[in-house]
Amino acid sequence: KDRYIVTILGEKLSAEQISKVTEIISEKNLNIDAIKRLTGRISLFKEDDYPRACIELSIRGKIENKSEFTEKFMQISQDLDVDIAFQEDNIYRRNRRLVCFDMDSTLIQAEVIDKLAELAGVGDQVKAITESAMQGEIDFKESFTQRMQLLKGLREDVLHDVAINLPITKGAKRLINTLKSYGFKTAILSGGFTYFGNYLQKELGIDYVYANQLEIENGVLTGGYIGEIVDGSKKAEYLQELARKEAININQTIAIGDGANDLPMLNLAGLGIAFHAKPTVKNNAQSSISSIGLDGVLYLLGYHDRHIDLM
């Protein structure tokens, strides 16, 4: 019989949320082989601790219509404000090796281009274009070129001030430190800028950075960029390239992002996670996390707090 894992995540979990999930499982005549709590007690002494709860169900049986099954989970997820992830329990799930992050609004809680625009005095114009691009309403490349033009004349020293004040997403350090301890490779694949990606690479110890390079002349942004624009399809290309470079199967990869331009890599990776994403992105990704921080990814990999805190 086929084996699957259902992971339930939230700031706290109620009996109602858990029983609704098990109801759907029993309606389909599936067996629950094991129920595990992956989260321990929250420490009051750790600065990165915050309320989170996770339960993992190992299930077995034949599922005729997987998309109908996952749609039911999606419905409960919305109704009860909880994350429910459904994965095949195969060899790849236990052997993921590479995790690729979008940068803006995923690894950091900011859209850097919007911050730069505010400092250049064109905040509202750029914000409107960014929002449109993230919703998938306008082509990313076109929106990128428009926004770059508006940044023309901004001084390079402003970039440094923005970089040192980037707000890193809750749970990001815990996630990346744990991944590194367990031998994973990590990458930033971003439609943002290498200047900030490289800064985060040093700050968090990330292995690879692929993003857009700003063109700077005499200490000032020209409004141009160097090389190809990193859009959605380019992110998916880089994901494939990194899998080849690391000599791993594409199913051993994880991609995490929040915008429409992340969907190609989210759907190519072995595990694609829409993180605090727009509804259109959430509905088109394999899994999503909206209730807790980035370290929620560790629970989708089956790690218990014990394994995480050992590191």
N, C-alpha and C positions, 0 to 999 in steps of 0.2 A: 504493500500500500504506500501511496505517496505521503511524504512527511512535510509539514509546514510549521512555521513559527509565527505566532501572533504576539506582538508586543504592545502593551497598553502603557501610555506615558501621560503624566500630568503633574501639576504642582502637588496635588494630593488626589488619591483615587477613592471613590466611594463604592459601596456594595452594589449600588444601582448600575454604575458604569460597567463594572465587571460582569454582573449578571446579564446585562444586555448583550455583551460580547459572547458569553457562553451560550446564550439562547440561540444566536445565529449559528454557532458551531453545531449545536445539537439538532437544530432544524435540518441541517444538511447530513445528519447521521454520521458525523465525524467523531472519532474518539479523542479525548484529551488524555495524553500520556503523562504529562507532568505540568505542574503549575509552580513557577519559581518567582520569588520576589528578588529583584536585582538591586534594589536600593536599600541601604542601611539607615541608621539614625543620622540625622543632620548634626554636624558638629557646630557648636557655637563659637569655636575658636579658630575656624578656618575662614579666611576672608572670602574665598570663592564659593563658600557653601550657601545654598539657598534651598527653599522647599522644592523637593522633587520626589516623585514616586514612580516605580516601574514594576510591572508584572509581566512575565513571559509565559506563554502557553505553548507547549509542544503538542501539535495535533496530527492526526493520521487519518487517511481515508481518501476516497475518490471525490474530486470536485469537478462536476461537469462544466459549470460555467463560472470561471474564475472572476470575470469582470463583474458579473452580477453579485457575486459573493463580496468582492471588495467594495462595490458601490454601497452595499448595506453597511459595511464598516464606516465608509465615508459619511453616510447619513447620521449614524450614531455619534461619530466624531464631532460633527457640526452641532447636533442637538445637545450633546452633553459636555461640550467643550473639553475634549480629551483627544490625544493622538493615538491612532491605532495603525500599526504597521503590520503588513502581511508579507511574508517571504517564504520561498521554497527553502526547506532545510536540506540543502545539498552541499557537496564538497566545497563549492566556491564560497558559500556563506562563512565557512570556518577558516577559509584561507584568503581573505582579502589582504592586499599588500600595498595598495596605493590609494591615497585620499586626496581629491582635488577640490579646492575651495574657490568659489567666487569671492571677491574681496569686499566690495561696497555693499553694506546692509546684510552681509553674511558673516565675514570674519571681523568686520568692524561695523559699528552702529552709525554709519554716516555714508552719504554719497559725496565723495571727495570733490567731484567736479562742481557740485552745488556750493560747497564751502568756498572753493576757489572763486566761483562766480560772484558770491556775496562780496568777497574781498576786492573783486574787480568792478563792483558796482553794477553787475548785470544779473543779480541773484534771481529775480522773478522770472526773467526770460528763460534762463538756463533750467531752472526748476521745472517749468512747464514742459520743456522739451524732454528732460530726463524722465518725468512721470509718464509722458506719452510713449517713450521708448520702452520703459519697463513693463508697461501694460501691453506692449506689442502693437500699438496703434500706428507707429511710424517705424520705418526701417532703421535699424541701429546705426548702420554706417552713415546714413544721411544725417541722423540726429547728432552723431559724434562730430562730424565735420562742422555742422552749424554751431555746436557748442564751443568747439575749439576756436572758431573765428571770434567768438565773443570774449575769449580770454586773452586775446592779443594785447600785449603791453604790460601784462602782470609781471612783477619782479620775481626773480628766482628765490630770493631770501624768504618770500612769503610761503613757498613750498615747504621749507624747513619747519617753519612755525606750525603749519598745519600737520605735518608728519608727526612731530613730537607730541601733539595733542589728540591723536586719533583715538577714539573710544573703542577699545577692544571688546568684542561681544562676550557677554556672560558665558562662562563655561569653555571658552576657546582655549585658554591656557591649559586647563585640566585635560581637555581632549587631546591637544597636540603633544603635551608632555607624555601622556599615556601611550599614544600612537607611537611616538619615538622609542619609548621604553620597550615596546613590543615589536620593534623592527619595521614598522610601516614607513613608506616614503610619503612625503606630503608635497603638495604643489598649490600655488595660487594661479588660477586661470581667470584673468580679469579683463573686462572691457574698460577698466580704469587705467592708471598710469604706473609704469615701472618704478618711478621715483618713490612712490608710496609702498608698492609691492616689495621693493628691495629693503625699505626701512623695516617692514613687518617681517621680512625673511630673517633679518638680524635679530629682531626683537623676540620672535617666537621660535626660531630655529627651523624654518621651513626649507625644504630641499630645492624646489624649483619655482621660478617666477616667470610667467608669460603674461605680458600686458602691453599697453601702448606707450611708446616713447615720445615724450614732449620734445618739440624742437625749441631750443633755447639759443639765442644769439645775444652776445654782450650782456648777459645776466637778465635777459627779458624774454618772455614767451612770445614767439612769433605768430601764434595762432595756428601753427602747423604741427605736424607730427612726423616721425621718422619710421619708415617701414609700413607693413600692412596693418590695417585696423583689426583688432581682435574683437570679432563679433561672435554670435552664437555658433556658427558653423566652424569658425576658427578654433573656438574652445574645444569642440568635439574632436577636431583634428589633433590638437595638442594632447588631448587625453589619449588618443590612439597612439600617438608618437611616444608618449611617456610609457605606455604599457609595453610597446616594442622595446624601448630603451631598457626597461627594467626586466625584460624577458618574462612578462606575465600575461595571462589570459585576460581579455577585456572584462570577463565576469569577476575577476579578482579586484576590480576597481570600484571606488565610491566617488560620487560627485555630489557636491552640496551647493545650492544656490537659491536665489529668491526671485530673479527676474525672468521675463520672457526669453531673453537671450541666453539663459542657462538651460532651457529645455533640451536643446540638442545633446548637451553632455549628460544631463540628468537621465535621458532615455537611452543613451549609449552605454553608460556605466553598468556594472553588475548590480549596484545599488545606487539609485538616484534619490536624493532627499531634497524636497522643497523646504527651505528653512524660513519660517515666519514670512511666507510668500504671499503674493497676490493670489486671489481665488483662481484666476485662469491658470496660473502656474501650478498651484496645488492640485487642481483637478486633472492636470495632464502629466503629473509626475508619478513615479512608482510609489513613493512614500513621502510623508511630510512630518515635520516637527514644528508645532506652533505654540506649545504650552510651556516648554522649558528651554534651557540654554543649549548651546552647541554640544556640550558634553552628553546630551541625550543620544547622540550618534553612537556612543560606546554601548548603550543598552541595546541598540538595534544589532550590534555585533555580538551580543550575548554576554558582555562583561558584567560582573557583579561589582558593587562598590568595593568589596574586599580585594578584587584583582586590581582595581584602579588605585586604591589607597596604598597598596603594597609598593607601588612605584613612587 
